[in-house]
Amino acid sequence: MTTTEADQVTPEAVGAVEPAGHEQGVHGYHHQKDEHLKRLRRIEGQIRGLQRMVDEDVYCIDILTQVSASTKALQSFALQLLEEHLRHCVADAAAKGGEGIDAKVEEATKAIGRMLRT
């Protein structure tokens, strides 16, 4: 099964580009980067498994069970990433003081809101 450009999710499509005012460099997840990439590759494997299940006409409930497992894996990853953001980026802004903390808290709050809507 091949994917088209329309099927591919780009960082821009999910809002993952650096917004104005965000510094590039070391982020909260930096020290766990290898572990995160390994985890994401496992999740990618789960998604490919779902594609294979559909291609092989596997029973609907079995596919839904795997969808649920994949969803939980992504939610768990997102929660860990959020925790690292709070510990690194928000804590750093708080330590520096000024108006930066308000922006970081608002940014984290919006991210939590997006996670809750999924």
For each residue, the residues with C-beta under 8 A, 3 or more apart:
1: 51 55
2:
3: 7 8
4: 7 8
5: 8
6:
7: 3 4
8: 3 4 5
9: 13 14
10: 13 14
11: 14 16 17
12: 15 16 17
13: 9 10
14: 9 10 11
15: 12
16: 11 12
17: 11 12
18: 22 24
19: 22
20:
21: 103
22: 18 19
23:
24: 18
25:
26: 30
27: 30 84 85 88 89
28: 81 84 85 86 87 88 89
29: 32 33 36 81 84 85 88
30: 26 27 33
31:
32: 29 35 36 80 84
33: 29 30 36 37
34: 37 38
35: 32 38 39
36: 29 32 33 39 40 77 80 81
37: 33 34 40 41
38: 34 35 41 42
39: 35 36 42 43 73 77
40: 36 37 43 44 77
41: 37 38 44 45
42: 38 39 45 46 73
43: 39 40 46 47 70 73 74 77
44: 40 41 47 48
45: 41 42 48 49
46: 42 43 49 50 66 69 70 73
47: 43 44 50 51 70
48: 44 45 51 52
49: 45 46 52 53 66
50: 46 47 53 54 63 66 67 70
51: 1 47 48 54 55
52: 48 49 55 56
53: 49 50 56 58 62 63 66
54: 50 51 57 58 63
55: 1 51 52
56: 52 53
57: 54
58: 53 54 62 63
59: 62 63
60: 63 64
61: 64 65
62: 53 58 59 65 66
63: 50 53 54 58 59 60 66 67
64: 60 61 67 68
65: 61 62 68 69
66: 46 49 50 53 62 63 69 70
67: 50 63 64 70 71
68: 64 65 71 72
69: 46 65 66 72 73
70: 43 46 47 50 66 67 73 74
71: 67 68 74 75
72: 68 69 75 76
73: 39 42 43 46 69 70 76 77
74: 43 70 71 77 78
75: 71 72 78 79 115 118
76: 72 73 79 80
77: 36 39 40 43 73 74 80 81
78: 74 75 81 82 115
79: 75 76 82 83 115
80: 32 36 76 77 83 84
81: 28 29 36 77 78 84 85
82: 78 79 85 86 108 111 112 115
83: 79 80 86 87
84: 27 28 29 32 80 81 87 88
85: 27 28 29 81 82 88 89 90 108 111
86: 28 82 83 89 90 91 108
87: 28 83 84 90 91
88: 27 28 29 84 85 91 92
89: 27 28 85 86 92 93 104
90: 85 86 87 93 94 101 104 105 108
91: 86 87 88 94 95
92: 88 89 95 96
93: 89 90 96 100 101 103 104
94: 90 91 97 101 104
95: 91 92
96: 92 93 100 101
97: 94 100 101
98: 101
99: 102 103
100: 93 96 97 103 104
101: 90 93 94 96 97 98 104 105
102: 99 105 106
103: 21 93 99 100 106 107
104: 89 90 93 94 100 101 107 108
105: 90 101 102 108 109
106: 102 103 109 110
107: 103 104 110 111
108: 82 85 86 90 104 105 111 112
109: 105 106 112 113
110: 106 107 113 114
111: 82 85 107 108 114 115
112: 82 108 109 115 116
113: 109 110 116 117
114: 110 111 117 118
115: 75 78 79 82 111 112 118
116: 112 113
117: 113 114
118: 75 114 115
